[in-house]
C-alpha cells in the first residue's frame, strides 16, 4: 500500500477530524526558479495528489522558427535554456549540418567543445546555487553565482553576450577564441575551483542540507526509463548514460573524462553527480586549451560560402564575397530536402533537434526535444506520498527551465 | 547490431507486412507503419529482446498540408543498454524513427501512454498543438496552451499572427 493510499483509508473512530486541502503553488513562487503551477492536494504536510501545470512560458518557438530562415532560428534557440544557450545553439546547428552533410574544421570542433563545457558549468552552478538559496542558504548561493559570473565573463569574451549567446553558427562558430581568452580561462578556472571547494565545505556535509535532500524525490529505475528521463537524474540512479560517451560528437572521444553516477537516485545523489560533473567540465576545458593554442590561426568555419558566408574583411573588399554575403542574408542558406535528428548531452539530459526541410530557405519543421519537459513529467510520481517540503529540493534538482520546457 | 541497414532488416523481419516503407537517410533509420497498426508495432519493437526499444526519446507530429494523409506522427525510439560492462559508460544500441500517417478526418491515433509513461505528456502536446486525438489516453487535455485557446497553432493553416481572446483567472 502506498503512503497516499494509507492516507485515503478511513480513520479509526475517536481520531481527530481531518480532511485534505487543495493548495495552488505557483506559477510564480519564490521557492521555485521556474514558472510552473503545481496544484496540490495535501493531508497535513503530506502530498496526496498533485498536478503539474506547465506552459506559462510558451512562446511558439516552433511556429516562429518556421517563419524565418534557418539562420534566424538560432537566436530563438538561445532562449530555450537560457542558462546554457550555447548547447541549444549547438544542437540545432548540428541537426542542420547533418542535413547539409558538412563537417566543420577540427579547430572549430575544439572551440565548440570548450564553449559547450563553459555553458554546462554555468547551468550546473545555477542549479546547485539556486537549490541552496531556495532551501534558505544564502552563502553557498553566492559562491555558486560568483563562479557563474566568471563563466559568463568568459562567455562574454567569446561571443559578446553573457546569457543569450547566439554563438554557434551553421557550419562553424560566430568567432574564434583569442589568446587572451585562453589566458583568462586558466585564471578563471583556478578561481572557480576555489569557489567549488568553499561551496563543498558549506553544503555537502551540512546536516540540514543532507536531511532535506537524502531519500527525497526518488523514483524506481524502470519508471525513470519509461518516462524517458536522461541526464544527471538518470545518472544519479546508477545508469552511466552520457551522450558524450554513448554517441561521441565533436571531439569528446579524444578527451579523457569520467561519467559520475549515483546509487539511489535521490536528490542528494543528483546533487553530488552535478557537483562532480563540474569538476569533469573543468578537466575537459583544461584539455581543450593547449589544443587551441597549438592550432591558432587554423580555420574554424567551413569554407563553403553557401553555408557560412565569408568574413567581413573579405566582404568589404571584394565583389564576389559581397554578393555571397548578400544572398546568404536575404535568401538564407538552402538546405536539401529531408529530415534529421541530432542530439547533444545538455546539463539536463538529451537535447535533440528534429528538423524537416522542404528544400527552400526556410525550415519546414523544427522540433526541439526538451530534456526539461521529459524530466518534469515524472515529478508527480516522485513526490506523491512525500512531504510538502520535498517539492522544493526535487524541483531544484530536476532543474526545470521554463523556457525550454514550454518553448 | 552495427549499421542502420542491419537494424532495418531486423525491424522488417519483426514487423513483416506492417512496414510500408523503410530507409536510412543520413544515418537515421526510419520505418513507416500504417496508422491503425502503429501502437501494435511500437509494442513489438519495445518488447522484442533483440531490439528492446526501452526509451521513447521523442514524439511529435508534422503537418504536410495538401498531402494525404495530412499529418505524420514521428516517434524517436532508442534502445539503451542498461547493463554495460563494469565501469564502462552506457551505450545506446540503436535508434529508430517510426512514422505513422494520420488523416485530417478523423484526426485520431492510438495512444502509447500505456507503453511508455513519457508518451503521456508528449501526446498531450501533440494534441494541444496539432489537434491529433489519442484514443485511450488517460488524461488528454491541453498542456502548453490554456483550455480556452481556439485551434491548434502548429497546423500550417493556422496564421502566425492570429490573436486569441484574453482569458482571466478561473477562480
Interface residues (C-beta under 8 A of the other chain):
Chain A: X54 X55 X58 X60 X62 X63 X64 X67 X98 X99 X101 X221 X223 X225 X226 X227 X228 X239 X240 X241 X242 X243 X245 X246 X247 X259 X338 X339 X340 X341 X343 X350 X352 X354 X356 X364 X365 X367 X369 X373 X374 X377 X378 X381 X406 X407
Chain B: X25 X26 X27 X28 X30 X54 X55 X56 X57 X58 X60 X62 X74 X76 X80 X82 X84 X88 X89 X90 X91 X92 X95 X97 X116 X117 X118 X120 X121 X125 X129 X142 X143 X144 X145 X146 X153 X154 X158 X160
